[in-house]
Amino acid sequence: MANRRVPLVLLACGSFNPITNQHMRLFELARDHMHSTGQYQVVGGIVSPVSDSYGKQGLVLAKHRIAMAKLALQSSNWVTVDEWESQQPDWTETVVTMRYHYGRILKEYEGRAGKHNNSNTTTLAGPQLKLLCGADFLDTFKIPGLWQDEDVAEVVGRFGLVSVSRGGLQPEQTVHESDMLSRHQQNVFLVREWMRNETSATEVRRALRRGQSVKYLIPDSVVEYIHQHKLYTEDSERRNKGTVLRPLTKHAQEPVNSLDDSTTADLLARRNTANMPFDLNGYWKMISNDNFEEYLKALDVNVAIRKIATLLKPDKEISQDGDHIVIKTLSTFKNYNMDFHVGKEFEEDLSGVDDRKCMTTITWDGDKLVCVQKGEIEGRGWSHWVEGDELHLQKRFLVRILFRSSLYTHTAVSPAATMPADFNGKWILETSEKFEEYLKALNIDFATRKIAISLSQTKVVAQDGDKFDFKTLSTFRNYELAFTVGVEFDECTKGLDNRNIKCLVNWDGDKLVCSQKGEKANRGWKHWIEGDKLYLELTCEDVLCLQVFKRKE
């Protein structure tokens, strides 16, 4: 006898503010996938909008979100809208909503099973309920204070998750990195959407506020309802502005752990007290910055701005009063101010960075400030923490699983620090001693050596504190070297001897001294200035080459 499939109901919880075509598409994708397993028969779908007490900025009244969802799903013969969660006087945990619906489904099943038993027919397989969500939903498990461990265990262990991919998110990695999700991964179903749809309810609301068309993003009947009731205006977007999300305030009153971190409970218990996990107050000067240009590239920042930005060495000035924090990022090119309250969602305008807007929430995670920036770039955010007299900043997003790390040191000096020497400018080669011997030591071939020693070189140096960009220009080949004093980096000497080496540049008085570790012994260089002359001493094995450049006015 053929195996009977397990009847399955899919439940989607969320704001649905407003419901979009992508929300409805999730149900179709999930049904196809669960049928393809050969184990399940999807018999229904439920859309359950959250109650008004959730506290999210811009959340219109539940009666409107319910009405829009019903209009949108008029064409579906298997997905319905349920009002129970939206009518609760307080925000309801997802697991509580799942218990309610499972109890109702089980009661219906038992009624039908009784009739079948009376008819002496084969016993029906017991029904199951699984939570349907987008891949970005999995990342909410990482937000401190939003979920309780026991709730997550019940959602994924007792019921199960069906997660549909979205954009560049990698739900497989999220499951792998979470002990809780990995423990129940047999009950987590990951669905791949090959026809990418990046429709965001946040972007739909923004377009509506600006009087722009949202046709084909949401059903026409929903568009008509929105216009009829004058929803999603600048006034409605200010609703709940500055309000802490109800899950955070509700869980702050209870013993709460993050998904895989038992330290969060203590911090949530003191979130609203004057005791802060750490003191950010002060003036911080950057001392290192890794992967910054790659981070800007991934944000689609144009090449000109990237080159300027990577030359800068911004300072941070932070004032903190309890959970009210103002972070000022200062540079000679652009300044950026961020004023926020921990735990309160706000709209952030990233003008001067990548000019996008996002909905931002910042919370404490142990002794770290963790920021989640929801918008066009999925999984975007940052973390700040202090170690000794150093302030660390890690920026991230999941489109390319990219991380940028910056390191600042605390200082009592507020303006820019003085530099041992100023190398900025254009420098023309005047003399070069033992350059061919140096090239020989690097195993440069005869023809290339003869060309190289006949060239007239120009050096263009851009310096911002301890951050340098050296460009060596000639009619044969150009070479660029960017580095930060005191920070080791990998250098590929492409165009010279094409080796990969580890480099570290430090100050020795007024001299820049570079040690280059690799195949060649005693390799490195020194730069210093005397009057209007720039000196460069190149060493490799037992060869020393001295070049002198003159400043071009």
Sequence and secondary structure as in RCSB ss.txt:
>XXXX:A:sequence
MANRRVPLVLLACGSFNPITNQHMRLFELARDHMHSTGQYQVVGGIVSPVSDSYGKQGLVLAKHRIAMAKLALQS
SNWVTVDEWESQQPDWTETVVTMRYHYGRILKEYEGRAGKHNNSNTTTLAGPQLKLLCGADFLDTFKIPGLWQDE
DVAEVVGRFGLVSVSRGGLQPEQTVHESDMLSRHQQNVFLVREWMRNETSATEVRRALRRGQSVKYLIPDSVVEY
IHQHKLYTEDSERRNKGTVLRPLTKHAQEPVNSLDDSTTADLLARRNTANMPFDLNGYWKMISNDNFEEYLKALD
VNVAIRKIATLLKPDKEISQDGDHIVIKTLSTFKNYNMDFHVGKEFEEDLSGVDDRKCMTTITWDGDKLVCVQKG
EIEGRGWSHWVEGDELHLQKRFLVRILFRSSLYTHTAVSPAATMPADFNGKWILETSEKFEEYLKALNIDFATRK
IAISLSQTKVVAQDGDKFDFKTLSTFRNYELAFTVGVEFDECTKGLDNRNIKCLVNWDGDKLVCSQKGEKANRGW
KHWIEGDKLYLELTCEDVLCLQVFKRKE
>XXXX:A:secstr
     EEEEEEEEE  TT  HHHHHHHHHHHHHHHHTTSEEEEEEEEEE  GGG  TT   HHHHHHHHHHHTTT
 SSEEE  TGGGSSS   HHHHHHHHHHHHHHHHHHHHHHHHHTT       EEEEEEEHHHHGGGGSTTT  HH
HHHIIIIII EEEE  TT  HHHHHHH HHHHHTGGGEEEE  SS     HHHHHHHHHTT   BTTB HHHHHH
HHHHT S HHHHTTTTT B HHHHHHHTS    SS TTHHHHHHTTTSS  SS   EEEEEEEEESHHHHHHHTT
  HHHHHHHHH   EEEEEEETTEEEEEEE SS  EEEEEETTB EEEE TTTT  EEEEEEEEETTEEEEEEES
SSTTEEEEEEEETTEEEEEEEETTTTEEEEEEEEEES  S    S    EEEEEEEEESHHHHHHHTT  HHHHH
HHHH   EEEEEEETTEEEEEEE SS  EEEEEETT  EEEE TTTT  EEEEEEEEETTEEEEEEESSSTTEEE
EEEEETTEEEEEEEETTEEEEEEEEE  
